[in-house]
Amino acid sequence: TNVGINPIGIAFYQGLWSYDGWNNLNYVTEELKRPEMAPEKHMLSLQREIGLLGAVSFIAGTMIGSGIFISPLYVLSAIGSPAASLIIWAGCGALALLGGLCYAELGTVIPESGGEYVYMLQTTGRVSAFVFVFSFVNVLRPASATGIALSVAEYVVAPFYTDCPPPQQLLKCVAAVSILAVALVNCASVRAATLIQVLCTAVKLLALSVIAGLYSYDGWNTLNLLTEELKYPEVNLPRAIIIAISLVTGLYLLVNVSYLTVMTPKELMMSNAVAVTWGNKVLGSWGWIMSVAAALSAFGSLNGTFFSGGRVCFVAAREGHMPDILSMAHVHRLTPSPALIFTTFVSLLVLIPGDFQSIVNYFSFTAWFFYAITMIGLLYLKIKRPDLPRPYKVPIVLPVTVLIAAVFLVLAPIIDSPQIEYLYVALFIFSGVIVYVPFIHYKMCPGLLTKLTQFLQLLLEVAPAEKNV
Ligand code: ARG
């Protein structure tokens, strides 16, 4: 059989969902711990609470969500052969790592939270940054949160519906409850959210290593690194990125090999949750453990998604690209609760019509479009601003390679099987410009929200927060 561009494209899309989150730490750069904390500062700001262990958990724990427990079968059915599917999984990992290395340079040259948003703000300009944040807060982040929440729900109810599919309403209610739970923890305390992230990451690493059967896997040595003494963010950011992405890639490959050893490709393609089928075959009556692990894994990924999503909204509001209230933090808890509440609200809205497969499809399309622009920004910095201090540097071929891959990922599905939905997504992305011109550029209706802002400030006990750089 000949494999055209389309199967490869589709297989990559399915695989890449499992790797998404590789850029998650760049959204929270300002919250990475520093060896000496300046205690004299009395202004309100988010605190630097994330050490290396937390940092690795924020990346690895967001990447490992529901994907690896489900999508191996989609990759395999798109591409046809087990060997080719392993190549796709390795290719996705390599792409995530290259992307991660480029983001390590970006994150150390521009040490502000907000990821793509601040990078675009300082390279490709305010309009592009706004267009990004408009899609990000309204669609990208809520869609990924919803997709993950739906898979949490799927695994939570699975044991109760062994011979019939669970009702949709029930799935959506459980998904809503998990979104609310994560939102509550995140509003309450940064430390608690980080702790949940670390614990869930530990559970999923354990579950995946049970499937992979290799406790002796070399990656474990890297865990020793995590207990090392406290380093500067310029050191820890690249380090966490490299450790987390390589760890996840190694595990994913082993997990895929293990699936294929236990199941024939046919069995794999028939199962609707590969990890659970694997559990039932190998662990027998303990098979349910895999469902619990998968639910916790997806829950951790949801937590990481929420944490970082709230920060982007918060940073954009600080720049005047979102309503002021979203740039405020709780005066005692020091969490960006308005931005988190807003993210919760939009996620619940997306949950009403949302379904998992279409979310995965259009998510990758939109995400890689913005990764491409971010790479252009990095190339711009490297060529036009070689003088900037660069604690961490990557060779220029890296961003060029990621850019080419991203352009391929965005164009392949459009050229190969043009679907009207891609046009809708593109139109939505660019509708950001239409919002930008009157509300941001011309500052129409400046006082519109003043009363509401004051009311919400009193209600939520929040005040404007300072940058942490
Ligand atoms: N990789 C995750 C999974 O396999 C999904 C991550 C969604 N993206 C994100 N940036 N949170 O379920």
Boltz pocket constraint, residues with backbone or C-beta under 6 A from the ligand:
constraints:
  - pocket:
      binder: B
      contacts: [[A, 16], [A, 17], [A, 18], [A, 19], [A, 20], [A, 21], [A, 62], [A, 63], [A, 64], [A, 65], [A, 66], [A, 67], [A, 68], [A, 144], [A, 145], [A, 148], [A, 301], [A, 304], [A, 305]]
      max_distance: 6.0
